[in-house]
Amino acid sequence: MIQRIVERYCSKQADIINKLKKENIDACLADSSYETSLAHHRRKQRIMMATTKYNTAIDLFLRDSKFKKIEVEL
């Protein structure tokens, strides 16, 4: 069950990351001054935060599953 929750959360985070990246690229292509704007940097920051949450969820799940494996072996 935990695995399904983590997988669902991670897929949602991956969708958010991809959506933000696409919006950023589209805006950069449409407006050359966009790359130096505040909106561009805010979007980059949101992409970084979403990626960090995604990686943290995976790390926590893997760490948790490793500990469970160790407990089962003991």
CHARMM internal coordinates of N, CA and C (Angstrom, degrees):
IC EDIT
DIST 1 N 1 CA 1.4512
DIST 1 CA 1 C 1.5220
ANGL 1 N 1 CA 1 C 110.86
DIST 1 C 2 N 1.3361
ANGL 1 CA 1 C 2 N 116.37
DIHE 1 N 1 CA 1 C 2 N -45.26
DIST 2 N 2 CA 1.4643
ANGL 1 C 2 N 2 CA 120.18
DIHE 1 CA 1 C 2 N 2 CA 179.15
DIST 2 CA 2 C 1.5244
ANGL 2 N 2 CA 2 C 109.97
DIHE 1 C 2 N 2 CA 2 C -60.38
DIST 2 C 3 N 1.3236
ANGL 2 CA 2 C 3 N 115.65
DIHE 2 N 2 CA 2 C 3 N -39.53
DIST 3 N 3 CA 1.4628
ANGL 2 C 3 N 3 CA 120.16
DIHE 2 CA 2 C 3 N 3 CA 179.93
DIST 3 CA 3 C 1.5267
ANGL 3 N 3 CA 3 C 110.31
DIHE 2 C 3 N 3 CA 3 C -60.62
DIST 3 C 4 N 1.3389
ANGL 3 CA 3 C 4 N 117.23
DIHE 3 N 3 CA 3 C 4 N -43.73
DIST 4 N 4 CA 1.4677
ANGL 3 C 4 N 4 CA 120.36
DIHE 3 CA 3 C 4 N 4 CA 179.77
DIST 4 CA 4 C 1.5261
ANGL 4 N 4 CA 4 C 111.48
DIHE 3 C 4 N 4 CA 4 C -63.85
DIST 4 C 5 N 1.3275
ANGL 4 CA 4 C 5 N 116.61
DIHE 4 N 4 CA 4 C 5 N -40.20
DIST 5 N 5 CA 1.4651
ANGL 4 C 5 N 5 CA 121.03
DIHE 4 CA 4 C 5 N 5 CA 178.71
DIST 5 CA 5 C 1.5249
ANGL 5 N 5 CA 5 C 110.17
DIHE 4 C 5 N 5 CA 5 C -62.62
DIST 5 C 6 N 1.3307
ANGL 5 CA 5 C 6 N 116.03
DIHE 5 N 5 CA 5 C 6 N -46.67
DIST 6 N 6 CA 1.4631
ANGL 5 C 6 N 6 CA 120.77
DIHE 5 CA 5 C 6 N 6 CA -179.92
DIST 6 CA 6 C 1.5273
ANGL 6 N 6 CA 6 C 110.39
DIHE 5 C 6 N 6 CA 6 C -63.54
DIST 6 C 7 N 1.3294
ANGL 6 CA 6 C 7 N 116.59
DIHE 6 N 6 CA 6 C 7 N -44.08
DIST 7 N 7 CA 1.4689
ANGL 6 C 7 N 7 CA 120.17
DIHE 6 CA 6 C 7 N 7 CA -179.99
DIST 7 CA 7 C 1.5275
ANGL 7 N 7 CA 7 C 110.79
DIHE 6 C 7 N 7 CA 7 C -61.78
DIST 7 C 8 N 1.3317
ANGL 7 CA 7 C 8 N 116.54
DIHE 7 N 7 CA 7 C 8 N -42.90
DIST 8 N 8 CA 1.4681
ANGL 7 C 8 N 8 CA 120.24
DIHE 7 CA 7 C 8 N 8 CA 179.29
DIST 8 CA 8 C 1.5197
ANGL 8 N 8 CA 8 C 110.76
DIHE 7 C 8 N 8 CA 8 C -64.86
DIST 8 C 9 N 1.3412
ANGL 8 CA 8 C 9 N 116.11
DIHE 8 N 8 CA 8 C 9 N -44.52
DIST 9 N 9 CA 1.4713
ANGL 8 C 9 N 9 CA 120.38
DIHE 8 CA 8 C 9 N 9 CA 178.66
DIST 9 CA 9 C 1.5249
ANGL 9 N 9 CA 9 C 110.30
DIHE 8 C 9 N 9 CA 9 C -61.26
DIST 9 C 10 N 1.3356
ANGL 9 CA 9 C 10 N 116.18
DIHE 9 N 9 CA 9 C 10 N -44.81
DIST 10 N 10 CA 1.4669
ANGL 9 C 10 N 10 CA 120.26
DIHE 9 CA 9 C 10 N 10 CA -177.90
DIST 10 CA 10 C 1.5218
ANGL 10 N 10 CA 10 C 111.68
DIHE 9 C 10 N 10 CA 10 C -66.17
DIST 10 C 11 N 1.3237
ANGL 10 CA 10 C 11 N 117.01
DIHE 10 N 10 CA 10 C 11 N -36.76
DIST 11 N 11 CA 1.4684
ANGL 10 C 11 N 11 CA 118.53
DIHE 10 CA 10 C 11 N 11 CA 178.46
DIST 11 CA 11 C 1.5303
ANGL 11 N 11 CA 11 C 110.56
DIHE 10 C 11 N 11 CA 11 C -68.14
DIST 11 C 12 N 1.3418
ANGL 11 CA 11 C 12 N 116.76
DIHE 11 N 11 CA 11 C 12 N -36.39
DIST 12 N 12 CA 1.4726
ANGL 11 C 12 N 12 CA 119.57
DIHE 11 CA 11 C 12 N 12 CA 176.14
DIST 12 CA 12 C 1.5275
ANGL 12 N 12 CA 12 C 110.40
DIHE 11 C 12 N 12 CA 12 C -65.52
DIST 12 C 13 N 1.3308
ANGL 12 CA 12 C 13 N 116.80
DIHE 12 N 12 CA 12 C 13 N -43.39
DIST 13 N 13 CA 1.4638
ANGL 12 C 13 N 13 CA 120.46
DIHE 12 CA 12 C 13 N 13 CA 178.15
DIST 13 CA 13 C 1.5248
ANGL 13 N 13 CA 13 C 110.77
DIHE 12 C 13 N 13 CA 13 C -62.37
DIST 13 C 14 N 1.3274
ANGL 13 CA 13 C 14 N 117.15
DIHE 13 N 13 CA 13 C 14 N -41.04
DIST 14 N 14 CA 1.4659
ANGL 13 C 14 N 14 CA 120.86
DIHE 13 CA 13 C 14 N 14 CA 178.75
DIST 14 CA 14 C 1.5277
ANGL 14 N 14 CA 14 C 110.10
DIHE 13 C 14 N 14 CA 14 C -63.24
DIST 14 C 15 N 1.3381
ANGL 14 CA 14 C 15 N 117.02
DIHE 14 N 14 CA 14 C 15 N -39.43
DIST 15 N 15 CA 1.4699
ANGL 14 C 15 N 15 CA 120.44
DIHE 14 CA 14 C 15 N 15 CA 177.15
DIST 15 CA 15 C 1.5201
ANGL 15 N 15 CA 15 C 111.06
DIHE 14 C 15 N 15 CA 15 C -63.26
DIST 15 C 16 N 1.3400
ANGL 15 CA 15 C 16 N 116.65
DIHE 15 N 15 CA 15 C 16 N -42.24
DIST 16 N 16 CA 1.4690
ANGL 15 C 16 N 16 CA 121.30
DIHE 15 CA 15 C 16 N 16 CA 178.28
DIST 16 CA 16 C 1.5253
ANGL 16 N 16 CA 16 C 110.21
DIHE 15 C 16 N 16 CA 16 C -61.53
DIST 16 C 17 N 1.3293
ANGL 16 CA 16 C 17 N 116.52
DIHE 16 N 16 CA 16 C 17 N -45.91
DIST 17 N 17 CA 1.4594
ANGL 16 C 17 N 17 CA 121.72
DIHE 16 CA 16 C 17 N 17 CA -179.54
DIST 17 CA 17 C 1.5278
ANGL 17 N 17 CA 17 C 110.21
DIHE 16 C 17 N 17 CA 17 C -60.29
DIST 17 C 18 N 1.3288
ANGL 17 CA 17 C 18 N 116.83
DIHE 17 N 17 CA 17 C 18 N -47.83
DIST 18 N 18 CA 1.4650
ANGL 17 C 18 N 18 CA 120.89
DIHE 17 CA 17 C 18 N 18 CA -179.23
DIST 18 CA 18 C 1.5219
ANGL 18 N 18 CA 18 C 111.86
DIHE 17 C 18 N 18 CA 18 C -63.60
DIST 18 C 19 N 1.3406
ANGL 18 CA 18 C 19 N 116.55
DIHE 18 N 18 CA 18 C 19 N -40.34
DIST 19 N 19 CA 1.4632
ANGL 18 C 19 N 19 CA 120.87
DIHE 18 CA 18 C 19 N 19 CA 179.14
DIST 19 CA 19 C 1.5314
ANGL 19 N 19 CA 19 C 110.73
DIHE 18 C 19 N 19 CA 19 C -63.42
DIST 19 C 20 N 1.3291
ANGL 19 CA 19 C 20 N 116.23
DIHE 19 N 19 CA 19 C 20 N -46.07
DIST 20 N 20 CA 1.4655
ANGL 19 C 20 N 20 CA 119.99
DIHE 19 CA 19 C 20 N 20 CA 179.59
DIST 20 CA 20 C 1.5275
ANGL 20 N 20 CA 20 C 111.36
DIHE 19 C 20 N 20 CA 20 C -63.51
DIST 20 C 21 N 1.3336
ANGL 20 CA 20 C 21 N 116.85
DIHE 20 N 20 CA 20 C 21 N -41.15
DIST 21 N 21 CA 1.4656
ANGL 20 C 21 N 21 CA 120.20
DIHE 20 CA 20 C 21 N 21 CA 178.72
DIST 21 CA 21 C 1.5290
ANGL 21 N 21 CA 21 C 110.84
DIHE 20 C 21 N 21 CA 21 C -62.72
DIST 21 C 22 N 1.3488
ANGL 21 CA 21 C 22 N 116.23
DIHE 21 N 21 CA 21 C 22 N -43.31
DIST 22 N 22 CA 1.4635
ANGL 21 C 22 N 22 CA 120.32
DIHE 21 CA 21 C 22 N 22 CA -179.24
DIST 22 CA 22 C 1.5261
ANGL 22 N 22 CA 22 C 110.61
DIHE 21 C 22 N 22 CA 22 C -64.19
DIST 22 C 23 N 1.3443
ANGL 22 CA 22 C 23 N 116.80
DIHE 22 N 22 CA 22 C 23 N -44.48
DIST 23 N 23 CA 1.4668
ANGL 22 C 23 N 23 CA 120.44
DIHE 22 CA 22 C 23 N 23 CA 178.93
DIST 23 CA 23 C 1.5284
ANGL 23 N 23 CA 23 C 110.39
DIHE 22 C 23 N 23 CA 23 C -60.51
DIST 23 C 24 N 1.3304
ANGL 23 CA 23 C 24 N 115.51
DIHE 23 N 23 CA 23 C 24 N -40.54
DIST 24 N 24 CA 1.4590
ANGL 23 C 24 N 24 CA 120.58
DIHE 23 CA 23 C 24 N 24 CA -179.30
DIST 24 CA 24 C 1.5275
ANGL 24 N 24 CA 24 C 111.01
DIHE 23 C 24 N 24 CA 24 C -64.48
DIST 24 C 25 N 1.3364
ANGL 24 CA 24 C 25 N 116.42
DIHE 24 N 24 CA 24 C 25 N -45.58
DIST 25 N 25 CA 1.4618
ANGL 24 C 25 N 25 CA 120.71
DIHE 24 CA 24 C 25 N 25 CA -179.80
DIST 25 CA 25 C 1.5234
ANGL 25 N 25 CA 25 C 110.45
DIHE 24 C 25 N 25 CA 25 C -64.65
DIST 25 C 26 N 1.3411
ANGL 25 CA 25 C 26 N 116.33
DIHE 25 N 25 CA 25 C 26 N -43.96
DIST 26 N 26 CA 1.4668
ANGL 25 C 26 N 26 CA 120.58
DIHE 25 CA 25 C 26 N 26 CA 179.65
DIST 26 CA 26 C 1.5228
ANGL 26 N 26 CA 26 C 110.74
DIHE 25 C 26 N 26 CA 26 C -59.86
DIST 26 C 27 N 1.3327
ANGL 26 CA 26 C 27 N 116.40
DIHE 26 N 26 CA 26 C 27 N -43.43
DIST 27 N 27 CA 1.4665
ANGL 26 C 27 N 27 CA 120.31
DIHE 26 CA 26 C 27 N 27 CA -179.64
DIST 27 CA 27 C 1.5248
ANGL 27 N 27 CA 27 C 110.89
DIHE 26 C 27 N 27 CA 27 C -66.86
DIST 27 C 28 N 1.3353
ANGL 27 CA 27 C 28 N 117.46
DIHE 27 N 27 CA 27 C 28 N -37.76
DIST 28 N 28 CA 1.4708
ANGL 27 C 28 N 28 CA 121.34
DIHE 27 CA 27 C 28 N 28 CA 178.72
DIST 28 CA 28 C 1.5234
ANGL 28 N 28 CA 28 C 110.79
DIHE 27 C 28 N 28 CA 28 C -64.52
DIST 28 C 29 N 1.3354
ANGL 28 CA 28 C 29 N 116.15
DIHE 28 N 28 CA 28 C 29 N -39.82
DIST 29 N 29 CA 1.4647
ANGL 28 C 29 N 29 CA 120.20
DIHE 28 CA 28 C 29 N 29 CA -179.49
DIST 29 CA 29 C 1.5311
ANGL 29 N 29 CA 29 C 111.26
DIHE 28 C 29 N 29 CA 29 C -69.96
DIST 29 C 30 N 1.3360
ANGL 29 CA 29 C 30 N 116.06
DIHE 29 N 29 CA 29 C 30 N -34.27
DIST 30 N 30 CA 1.4626
ANGL 29 C 30 N 30 CA 120.53
DIHE 29 CA 29 C 30 N 30 CA -177.33
DIST 30 CA 30 C 1.5234
ANGL 30 N 30 CA 30 C 112.18
DIHE 29 C 30 N 30 CA 30 C -75.92
DIST 30 C 31 N 1.3248
ANGL 30 CA 30 C 31 N 116.77
DIHE 30 N 30 CA 30 C 31 N -33.08
DIST 31 N 31 CA 1.4712
ANGL 30 C 31 N 31 CA 119.99
DIHE 30 CA 30 C 31 N 31 CA -174.01
DIST 31 CA 31 C 1.5237
ANGL 31 N 31 CA 31 C 109.46
DIHE 30 C 31 N 31 CA 31 C -139.43
DIST 31 C 32 N 1.3230
ANGL 31 CA 31 C 32 N 116.64
DIHE 31 N 31 CA 31 C 32 N 116.58
DIST 32 N 32 CA 1.4676
ANGL 31 C 32 N 32 CA 120.04
DIHE 31 CA 31 C 32 N 32 CA -177.22
DIST 32 CA 32 C 1.5306
ANGL 32 N 32 CA 32 C 112.54
DIHE 31 C 32 N 32 CA 32 C -68.67
DIST 32 C 33 N 1.3217
ANGL 32 CA 32 C 33 N 118.05
DIHE 32 N 32 CA 32 C 33 N -25.76
DIST 33 N 33 CA 1.4694
ANGL 32 C 33 N 33 CA 120.31
DIHE 32 CA 32 C 33 N 33 CA 179.12
DIST 33 CA 33 C 1.5283
ANGL 33 N 33 CA 33 C 112.02
DIHE 32 C 33 N 33 CA 33 C -81.35
DIST 33 C 34 N 1.3327
ANGL 33 CA 33 C 34 N 116.57
DIHE 33 N 33 CA 33 C 34 N -8.65
DIST 34 N 34 CA 1.4656
ANGL 33 C 34 N 34 CA 120.71
DIHE 33 CA 33 C 34 N 34 CA -177.44
DIST 34 CA 34 C 1.5217
ANGL 34 N 34 CA 34 C 111.98
DIHE 33 C 34 N 34 CA 34 C -61.90
DIST 34 C 35 N 1.3512
ANGL 34 CA 34 C 35 N 116.72
DIHE 34 N 34 CA 34 C 35 N -36.10
DIST 35 N 35 CA 1.4741
ANGL 34 C 35 N 35 CA 120.30
DIHE 34 CA 34 C 35 N 35 CA -176.55
DIST 35 CA 35 C 1.5275
ANGL 35 N 35 CA 35 C 112.68
DIHE 34 C 35 N 35 CA 35 C -60.00
DIST 35 C 36 N 1.3045
ANGL 35 CA 35 C 36 N 117.86
DIHE 35 N 35 CA 35 C 36 N -28.27
DIST 36 N 36 CA 1.4669
ANGL 35 C 36 N 36 CA 120.43
DIHE 35 CA 35 C 36 N 36 CA -179.87
DIST 36 CA 36 C 1.5273
ANGL 36 N 36 CA 36 C 112.08
DIHE 35 C 36 N 36 CA 36 C -94.00
DIST 36 C 37 N 1.3259
ANGL 36 CA 36 C 37 N 116.82
DIHE 36 N 36 CA 36 C 37 N -0.51
DIST 37 N 37 CA 1.4726
ANGL 36 C 37 N 37 CA 119.57
DIHE 36 CA 36 C 37 N 37 CA -175.58
DIST 37 CA 37 C 1.5207
ANGL 37 N 37 CA 37 C 112.41
DIHE 36 C 37 N 37 CA 37 C -82.17
DIST 37 C 38 N 1.3126
ANGL 37 CA 37 C 38 N 114.65
DIHE 37 N 37 CA 37 C 38 N 164.89
DIST 38 N 38 CA 1.4664
ANGL 37 C 38 N 38 CA 122.16
DIHE 37 CA 37 C 38 N 38 CA 178.80
DIST 38 CA 38 C 1.5316
ANGL 38 N 38 CA 38 C 110.86
DIHE 37 C 38 N 38 CA 38 C -66.69
DIST 38 C 39 N 1.3324
ANGL 38 CA 38 C 39 N 116.75
DIHE 38 N 38 CA 38 C 39 N -37.12
DIST 39 N 39 CA 1.4663
ANGL 38 C 39 N 39 CA 120.65
DIHE 38 CA 38 C 39 N 39 CA -179.45
DIST 39 CA 39 C 1.5252
ANGL 39 N 39 CA 39 C 111.14
DIHE 38 C 39 N 39 CA 39 C -60.51
DIST 39 C 40 N 1.3248
ANGL 39 CA 39 C 40 N 116.64
DIHE 39 N 39 CA 39 C 40 N -39.33
DIST 40 N 40 CA 1.4680
ANGL 39 C 40 N 40 CA 121.43
DIHE 39 CA 39 C 40 N 40 CA 178.91
DIST 40 CA 40 C 1.5258
ANGL 40 N 40 CA 40 C 110.34
DIHE 39 C 40 N 40 CA 40 C -61.17
DIST 40 C 41 N 1.3192
ANGL 40 CA 40 C 41 N 116.62
DIHE 40 N 40 CA 40 C 41 N -45.92
DIST 41 N 41 CA 1.4636
ANGL 40 C 41 N 41 CA 120.59
DIHE 40 CA 40 C 41 N 41 CA -178.62
DIST 41 CA 41 C 1.5210
ANGL 41 N 41 CA 41 C 112.05
DIHE 40 C 41 N 41 CA 41 C -70.05
DIST 41 C 42 N 1.3228
ANGL 41 CA 41 C 42 N 116.56
DIHE 41 N 41 CA 41 C 42 N -33.86
DIST 42 N 42 CA 1.4659
ANGL 41 C 42 N 42 CA 119.47
DIHE 41 CA 41 C 42 N 42 CA 175.88
DIST 42 CA 42 C 1.5194
ANGL 42 N 42 CA 42 C 110.65
DIHE 41 C 42 N 42 CA 42 C -65.94
DIST 42 C 43 N 1.3333
ANGL 42 CA 42 C 43 N 116.08
DIHE 42 N 42 CA 42 C 43 N -41.56
DIST 43 N 43 CA 1.4676
ANGL 42 C 43 N 43 CA 119.57
DIHE 42 CA 42 C 43 N 43 CA 178.09
DIST 43 CA 43 C 1.5189
ANGL 43 N 43 CA 43 C 110.59
DIHE 42 C 43 N 43 CA 43 C -64.62
DIST 43 C 44 N 1.3291
ANGL 43 CA 43 C 44 N 116.76
DIHE 43 N 43 CA 43 C 44 N -42.61
DIST 44 N 44 CA 1.4692
ANGL 43 C 44 N 44 CA 120.64
DIHE 43 CA 43 C 44 N 44 CA 177.89
DIST 44 CA 44 C 1.5261
ANGL 44 N 44 CA 44 C 109.99
DIHE 43 C 44 N 44 CA 44 C -58.76
DIST 44 C 45 N 1.3364
ANGL 44 CA 44 C 45 N 115.71
DIHE 44 N 44 CA 44 C 45 N -41.34
DIST 45 N 45 CA 1.4630
ANGL 44 C 45 N 45 CA 121.00
DIHE 44 CA 44 C 45 N 45 CA 179.82
DIST 45 CA 45 C 1.5278
ANGL 45 N 45 CA 45 C 110.41
DIHE 44 C 45 N 45 CA 45 C -64.08
DIST 45 C 46 N 1.3530
ANGL 45 CA 45 C 46 N 116.48
DIHE 45 N 45 CA 45 C 46 N -41.47
DIST 46 N 46 CA 1.4677
ANGL 45 C 46 N 46 CA 120.25
DIHE 45 CA 45 C 46 N 46 CA 178.56
DIST 46 CA 46 C 1.5229
ANGL 46 N 46 CA 46 C 110.88
DIHE 45 C 46 N 46 CA 46 C -65.02
DIST 46 C 47 N 1.3368
ANGL 46 CA 46 C 47 N 117.12
DIHE 46 N 46 CA 46 C 47 N -38.37
DIST 47 N 47 CA 1.4679
ANGL 46 C 47 N 47 CA 120.84
DIHE 46 CA 46 C 47 N 47 CA 177.30
DIST 47 CA 47 C 1.5254
ANGL 47 N 47 CA 47 C 109.75
DIHE 46 C 47 N 47 CA 47 C -62.13
DIST 47 C 48 N 1.3355
ANGL 47 CA 47 C 48 N 115.83
DIHE 47 N 47 CA 47 C 48 N -44.54
DIST 48 N 48 CA 1.4651
ANGL 47 C 48 N 48 CA 120.41
DIHE 47 CA 47 C 48 N 48 CA -179.81
DIST 48 CA 48 C 1.5301
ANGL 48 N 48 CA 48 C 110.92
DIHE 47 C 48 N 48 CA 48 C -63.09
DIST 48 C 49 N 1.3433
ANGL 48 CA 48 C 49 N 117.22
DIHE 48 N 48 CA 48 C 49 N -43.32
DIST 49 N 49 CA 1.4641
ANGL 48 C 49 N 49 CA 120.82
DIHE 48 CA 48 C 49 N 49 CA 179.88
DIST 49 CA 49 C 1.5311
ANGL 49 N 49 CA 49 C 111.04
DIHE 48 C 49 N 49 CA 49 C -64.43
DIST 49 C 50 N 1.3368
ANGL 49 CA 49 C 50 N 116.83
DIHE 49 N 49 CA 49 C 50 N -42.61
DIST 50 N 50 CA 1.4681
ANGL 49 C 50 N 50 CA 120.68
DIHE 49 CA 49 C 50 N 50 CA 179.46
DIST 50 CA 50 C 1.5259
ANGL 50 N 50 CA 50 C 110.43
DIHE 49 C 50 N 50 CA 50 C -64.70
DIST 50 C 51 N 1.3302
ANGL 50 CA 50 C 51 N 116.67
DIHE 50 N 50 CA 50 C 51 N -39.28
DIST 51 N 51 CA 1.4694
ANGL 50 C 51 N 51 CA 121.08
DIHE 50 CA 50 C 51 N 51 CA 178.65
DIST 51 CA 51 C 1.5236
ANGL 51 N 51 CA 51 C 110.54
DIHE 50 C 51 N 51 CA 51 C -65.44
DIST 51 C 52 N 1.3342
ANGL 51 CA 51 C 52 N 116.86
DIHE 51 N 51 CA 51 C 52 N -40.83
DIST 52 N 52 CA 1.4654
ANGL 51 C 52 N 52 CA 121.36
DIHE 51 CA 51 C 52 N 52 CA 178.93
DIST 52 CA 52 C 1.5273
ANGL 52 N 52 CA 52 C 110.29
DIHE 51 C 52 N 52 CA 52 C -62.84
DIST 52 C 53 N 1.3367
ANGL 52 CA 52 C 53 N 117.06
DIHE 52 N 52 CA 52 C 53 N -44.39
DIST 53 N 53 CA 1.4676
ANGL 52 C 53 N 53 CA 120.75
DIHE 52 CA 52 C 53 N 53 CA 178.43
DIST 53 CA 53 C 1.5254
ANGL 53 N 53 CA 53 C 110.67
DIHE 52 C 53 N 53 CA 53 C -61.83
DIST 53 C 54 N 1.3180
ANGL 53 CA 53 C 54 N 115.65
DIHE 53 N 53 CA 53 C 54 N -42.04
DIST 54 N 54 CA 1.4644
ANGL 53 C 54 N 54 CA 121.63
DIHE 53 CA 53 C 54 N 54 CA 179.34
DIST 54 CA 54 C 1.5267
ANGL 54 N 54 CA 54 C 110.59
DIHE 53 C 54 N 54 CA 54 C -60.97
DIST 54 C 55 N 1.3317
ANGL 54 CA 54 C 55 N 116.29
DIHE 54 N 54 CA 54 C 55 N -49.43
DIST 55 N 55 CA 1.4656
ANGL 54 C 55 N 55 CA 120.76
DIHE 54 CA 54 C 55 N 55 CA -179.17
DIST 55 CA 55 C 1.5254
ANGL 55 N 55 CA 55 C 111.93
DIHE 54 C 55 N 55 CA 55 C -66.19
DIST 55 C 56 N 1.3392
ANGL 55 CA 55 C 56 N 116.75
DIHE 55 N 55 CA 55 C 56 N -37.32
DIST 56 N 56 CA 1.4612
ANGL 55 C 56 N 56 CA 120.83
DIHE 55 CA 55 C 56 N 56 CA 178.80
DIST 56 CA 56 C 1.5229
ANGL 56 N 56 CA 56 C 110.69
DIHE 55 C 56 N 56 CA 56 C -64.15
DIST 56 C 57 N 1.3296
ANGL 56 CA 56 C 57 N 116.87
DIHE 56 N 56 CA 56 C 57 N -42.12
DIST 57 N 57 CA 1.4625
ANGL 56 C 57 N 57 CA 120.48
DIHE 56 CA 56 C 57 N 57 CA 179.35
DIST 57 CA 57 C 1.5219
ANGL 57 N 57 CA 57 C 110.80
DIHE 56 C 57 N 57 CA 57 C -61.71
DIST 57 C 58 N 1.3295
ANGL 57 CA 57 C 58 N 116.09
DIHE 57 N 57 CA 57 C 58 N -43.41
DIST 58 N 58 CA 1.4692
ANGL 57 C 58 N 58 CA 119.87
DIHE 57 CA 57 C 58 N 58 CA 178.77
DIST 58 CA 58 C 1.5260
ANGL 58 N 58 CA 58 C 110.07
DIHE 57 C 58 N 58 CA 58 C -64.33
DIST 58 C 59 N 1.3390
ANGL 58 CA 58 C 59 N 116.75
DIHE 58 N 58 CA 58 C 59 N -45.58
DIST 59 N 59 CA 1.4724
ANGL 58 C 59 N 59 CA 120.66
DIHE 58 CA 58 C 59 N 59 CA -179.59
DIST 59 CA 59 C 1.5212
ANGL 59 N 59 CA 59 C 111.60
DIHE 58 C 59 N 59 CA 59 C -60.17
DIST 59 C 60 N 1.3369
ANGL 59 CA 59 C 60 N 116.56
DIHE 59 N 59 CA 59 C 60 N -45.43
DIST 60 N 60 CA 1.4623
ANGL 59 C 60 N 60 CA 120.51
DIHE 59 CA 59 C 60 N 60 CA -179.46
DIST 60 CA 60 C 1.5278
ANGL 60 N 60 CA 60 C 110.95
DIHE 59 C 60 N 60 CA 60 C -63.49
DIST 60 C 61 N 1.3318
ANGL 60 CA 60 C 61 N 115.99
DIHE 60 N 60 CA 60 C 61 N -41.26
DIST 61 N 61 CA 1.4593
ANGL 60 C 61 N 61 CA 119.05
DIHE 60 CA 60 C 61 N 61 CA 179.24
DIST 61 CA 61 C 1.5248
ANGL 61 N 61 CA 61 C 110.96
DIHE 60 C 61 N 61 CA 61 C -64.39
DIST 61 C 62 N 1.3343
ANGL 61 CA 61 C 62 N 116.87
DIHE 61 N 61 CA 61 C 62 N -45.18
DIST 62 N 62 CA 1.4648
ANGL 61 C 62 N 62 CA 120.06
DIHE 61 CA 61 C 62 N 62 CA -179.14
DIST 62 CA 62 C 1.5191
ANGL 62 N 62 CA 62 C 111.17
DIHE 61 C 62 N 62 CA 62 C -64.65
DIST 62 C 63 N 1.3368
ANGL 62 CA 62 C 63 N 116.40
DIHE 62 N 62 CA 62 C 63 N -41.76
DIST 63 N 63 CA 1.4541
ANGL 62 C 63 N 63 CA 120.44
DIHE 62 CA 62 C 63 N 63 CA 178.85
DIST 63 CA 63 C 1.5222
ANGL 63 N 63 CA 63 C 109.94
DIHE 62 C 63 N 63 CA 63 C -62.49
DIST 63 C 64 N 1.3350
ANGL 63 CA 63 C 64 N 116.76
DIHE 63 N 63 CA 63 C 64 N -44.14
DIST 64 N 64 CA 1.4601
ANGL 63 C 64 N 64 CA 121.84
DIHE 63 CA 63 C 64 N 64 CA -179.79
DIST 64 CA 64 C 1.5226
ANGL 64 N 64 CA 64 C 110.81
DIHE 63 C 64 N 64 CA 64 C -63.10
DIST 64 C 65 N 1.3243
ANGL 64 CA 64 C 65 N 116.91
DIHE 64 N 64 CA 64 C 65 N -43.61
DIST 65 N 65 CA 1.4645
ANGL 64 C 65 N 65 CA 119.14
DIHE 64 CA 64 C 65 N 65 CA -178.34
DIST 65 CA 65 C 1.5307
ANGL 65 N 65 CA 65 C 110.91
DIHE 64 C 65 N 65 CA 65 C -68.67
DIST 65 C 66 N 1.3375
ANGL 65 CA 65 C 66 N 117.69
DIHE 65 N 65 CA 65 C 66 N -32.11
DIST 66 N 66 CA 1.4696
ANGL 65 C 66 N 66 CA 120.46
DIHE 65 CA 65 C 66 N 66 CA 176.57
DIST 66 CA 66 C 1.5254
ANGL 66 N 66 CA 66 C 110.33
DIHE 65 C 66 N 66 CA 66 C -65.05
DIST 66 C 67 N 1.3527
ANGL 66 CA 66 C 67 N 116.48
DIHE 66 N 66 CA 66 C 67 N -43.94
DIST 67 N 67 CA 1.4597
ANGL 66 C 67 N 67 CA 119.88
DIHE 66 CA 66 C 67 N 67 CA 179.80
DIST 67 CA 67 C 1.5249
ANGL 67 N 67 CA 67 C 110.82
DIHE 66 C 67 N 67 CA 67 C -63.22
DIST 67 C 68 N 1.3266
ANGL 67 CA 67 C 68 N 117.08
DIHE 67 N 67 CA 67 C 68 N -39.95
DIST 68 N 68 CA 1.4708
ANGL 67 C 68 N 68 CA 119.74
DIHE 67 CA 67 C 68 N 68 CA 178.59
DIST 68 CA 68 C 1.5112
ANGL 68 N 68 CA 68 C 110.56
DIHE 67 C 68 N 68 CA 68 C -63.32
DIST 68 C 69 N 1.3380
ANGL 68 CA 68 C 69 N 116.67
DIHE 68 N 68 CA 68 C 69 N -40.67
DIST 69 N 69 CA 1.4722
ANGL 68 C 69 N 69 CA 120.20
DIHE 68 CA 68 C 69 N 69 CA 178.06
DIST 69 CA 69 C 1.5251
ANGL 69 N 69 CA 69 C 110.42
DIHE 68 C 69 N 69 CA 69 C -61.49
DIST 69 C 70 N 1.3362
ANGL 69 CA 69 C 70 N 116.07
DIHE 69 N 69 CA 69 C 70 N -41.97
DIST 70 N 70 CA 1.4716
ANGL 69 C 70 N 70 CA 120.73
DIHE 69 CA 69 C 70 N 70 CA -179.92
DIST 70 CA 70 C 1.5285
ANGL 70 N 70 CA 70 C 109.14
DIHE 69 C 70 N 70 CA 70 C -63.46
DIST 70 C 71 N 1.3427
ANGL 70 CA 70 C 71 N 117.43
DIHE 70 N 70 CA 70 C 71 N -44.59
DIST 71 N 71 CA 1.4721
ANGL 70 C 71 N 71 CA 121.00
DIHE 70 CA 70 C 71 N 71 CA -179.98
DIST 71 CA 71 C 1.5200
ANGL 71 N 71 CA 71 C 110.85
DIHE 70 C 71 N 71 CA 71 C -61.18
DIST 71 C 72 N 1.3416
ANGL 71 CA 71 C 72 N 116.59
DIHE 71 N 71 CA 71 C 72 N -41.38
DIST 72 N 72 CA 1.4584
ANGL 71 C 72 N 72 CA 120.40
DIHE 71 CA 71 C 72 N 72 CA -179.80
DIST 72 CA 72 C 1.5258
ANGL 72 N 72 CA 72 C 110.02
DIHE 71 C 72 N 72 CA 72 C -64.08
DIST 72 C 73 N 1.3336
ANGL 72 CA 72 C 73 N 116.71
DIHE 72 N 72 CA 72 C 73 N -41.06
DIST 73 N 73 CA 1.4645
ANGL 72 C 73 N 73 CA 120.11
DIHE 72 CA 72 C 73 N 73 CA -179.62
DIST 73 CA 73 C 1.5222
ANGL 73 N 73 CA 73 C 111.57
DIHE 72 C 73 N 73 CA 73 C -66.89
DIST 73 C 74 N 1.3373
ANGL 73 CA 73 C 74 N 118.50
DIHE 73 N 73 CA 73 C 74 N -33.85
DIST 74 N 74 CA 1.4611
ANGL 73 C 74 N 74 CA 121.02
DIHE 73 CA 73 C 74 N 74 CA 179.68
DIST 74 CA 74 C 1.5193
ANGL 74 N 74 CA 74 C 109.36
DIHE 73 C 74 N 74 CA 74 C -71.30
END
COOR INIT
IC SEED 1 N 1 CA 1 C
IC BUILD
